[in-house]
């Protein structure tokens, strides 16, 4: 994968041999944060501390449907220059009720520039999902998700690859590898252990920069950073875990401390 190092002087003090991070707005090294119901004040506090290290915020699953002061909350994110989007389950809730046009109007009403299309909770033909991606990509930047939220549904690696390739071709900006907020389905076993063979197979066919790996657990974040490097795309990060994750990316936490020093 290759590692590049520099003297890090854009933080609070200087250190030699720190992995070089891509600069925002970035295509690689993305940290996607899961907002499961932060208050307006909590959003402001989050942005003050973690905003510089966060690239995009997902309002988890369908939480936007019941979130008070939603427009005000989105305005705070927007004024801070922080992209946001509604979780894919909200799209599924509209799609299964034959309300796709209503969903598109909701995106416009709330001035959303991104949207997630997933099928983790519903069964729809993949060609139909790709058609949704094609239609929506003319309106917003589409992020699509591959993988089921059902732990009993295990996809073979070739199927993950085929689905990801088709969705990229249909117009997705990034592909999310499903893990849920718990990190125990999709690319992980129910114990939270990475399905290493699956990830290795995917990376033989799909460029790593196009994938956002959901990795809510620290050990999962460490595993992907050691595999791909400091600039791996990681998602479903808790707001309070953004700063800790950045230190893992930079080799400044025990989990990756020796790993990056050994790659000088």
N, C-alpha and C positions, 0 to 999 in steps of 0.2 A: 504493500500500500504506500510505503514511503513516509518518512517523517521529516519535517523541516523545523529548525530551531532558530531562535533569535534571542536577543537581550530584551526582556520584557520591561518596557519603561512607561507603558501607558496605563499602568495600574497605580497603586499607591506608592510603590517603590520598585526598584529595578532588581531583576534576577536574570542570570544567564541561563541559556539552554532551556528555555520554555517553549513547548510546542506552539507553533504559529497558528493563530486562529484566523479564520476568514473574517472579513469585516461586513457589518450590516449595511445595506440589505444583502443577504447572502443566499446562495443556492445550495451550499453545503455547510455543514456544521450547525444546522438549525436546531434550536431548542423550542419545542412546542409544549406549551403549558396547558394543563387542564384546570379550568375554572369551574368548580362544581357548585358555585353559589356564593361567591364572595360578595360582601356588601360594598357600597360605594366607597366607604372609607377604607375598607380592606383593599380594594382595587388601587386606590391612591397610594397606600402604604406599599403594596406589592410593586407598583411601577417605580416608586422611589428607590427601592432596594434592588429589585431584580430586573427592572426594565432594560438596562443596558445589555443584559445577557439573555433576554428572551426575544424570540423572533416572531412568534405568532401565538395567539391564545385561542383555545377552543372552549366554548361554553358547552360543557359536557352533555352528551346524549340529547335529551329534550328539556334540559333545565331552563332554557330561555322561555319556554311556554309559561312557567310559573314564577319566574324571577321578577320581583318588584322593581320598579324604576328602570326597566330594561333600556329604554332609549337614553336615559341619563348615564347609565353604566357604560353603554357603548360609546357615548360621547366622550367620557373620560378616557377610554382607551384610544379613541380616534384622535383626540387633542394631543395625546402623548405620542402619536405616530405609531401605535401598536396595532397591527392587523388582528382581526378577530374573525371567527366563524362559528356557526352553530354546528353542534355534533351531528354525525350522520344519521343517528336514530331519529332525529326530527324529520329529515328528508324521508326516511322510511315510513314514519307515521303519516305524512302527507300522501306518499305514493300508494300505500296500501288502501287508502281511503279514496283513491282516484282524485286527489286534490293537488296534482303537480303544478297546475297553473296558479293555484292559491299559494303554493310554496314560493313560486317565483315572485309573486306580488309581495309576499312577506320579506323576501330578500331585498326588494327595492324599497319597501317601506322603511326598513331598518338600515338602509344604506350599506348593505353588506357587499364587500368586494371579493369575498371568498365564500365557497360553499363546499360541504363534504357530501359525497354520494357513497353510500355503503349498502350492503345487503346482509349485514351480520345478524339481523333479527327476522328478516323476511326472505322468502324464496322467490326470486324473480329470474327469468332466463337471462343469461349473461349478455346476450345481444341487446336485450331491452335495457339493461343497466348501462351499457355502452352508449345507447341512444340517448338516455338521460344525460350522460356526460357530454355528448356532442351538443345537445340542445343547450345545456346550462353553460358550457364553456364560451358561448357567445355573449353571455350576460355577466359572468363572474369568472374568477380564477378557480378552477375545480381541483379539489383534493379528493381522491377516491380511496376507498379502503378495501383491502382484500383479506378474507378470512372470516370465519364464523364466530359468533359469541357463544355458540353451543360447543362445550368441551367434547361432546361425542362426535362432532364432525371433524375428522382429520383429513386434510387434503394431501395428496401426494405432491412431491416437489414439482413435478412437471406441470401439474394443474396450477399451482401458485404462479409459476413462471408464465404460463399461457395467459392467465387472467391479468397479471400485471402488464404484460406486453400489450394486450388488447386495450386495456384502459389508458395506457400512455398514448397509444395510437389514436384513441377516441378523443383525446384532448386533456387528460389529467396532467396537472403541473407536477404533483408528487403523488406517490402511492404510499398509503399507510399500511404497514403490516400489523394486522389485528392482534391485540393482546388483552383488551379491556382495561379498565382502570386498575384492576388487581394484578395484571401481568400473569395470568394463569390459563390462558387459552391461546389458540392460534399458533404463533411461533414459539410458544412455551408449553411445556407439560404442566399438568395441574399443580405440580410442586413449585412452579416458577422457573424450573430449569430450562435453559435455551435448547430448542431442538436444533442442535448444531449442524447435523447433516442437511436439514432443510435449508438453513441459512446459507451454508456453503454452496448448495445446489443453485439457489436463487441467484447468488452473486456471480455464478458462471455465465448467466444469461441476461441479467438485469443490472444496469449501471447503479452502483451503490448511491450515487448522488441523487437518484430519483426516488429513493425509498426513505420514508420516515419510519423508523423502528419504534413501536411503542415499548417503552422500557420504564415502567413506574418504579421498579425495585432497584436499589443501589447495585446489587450484584449483577443485574442485567445491564445496567449502564456501563459498569466496569468491563463486562464481557465484550460489548460492542466497541467500546473505545480501544480495548486491546486488539481487537480484530481489525478494525478499520482505521482507527486513529482519532485524534482530537476533534476532527471535523466530520464526525459521523452525525447524521440526522437522527435525533431522538425525540420521542413524543410521549404524551401523557405524563409529563413531569409535574409534580405537585408544586404550587407556588412557593412553598417553604423550602423546596429542594433545588431551586435553580442555582443559588450560590454554591451549595455543596457540589452540584454537578459540574459547575464551571471549574472548581478546584480539581475534580477528578480528570476533566479534560486536559488540564494544564500540568498534571503530574504533581499536584500540591496537596494530595491526600494520600494516606498510606496505601490505599488500594492500587494506585498507579505510580507511586513515588519512584520505585526502582525501575519500573518498566520503561519510563521515558528517559531516565538517566542512562539506561543500557542501550538506548537508540541514538546516542550522541553521534 
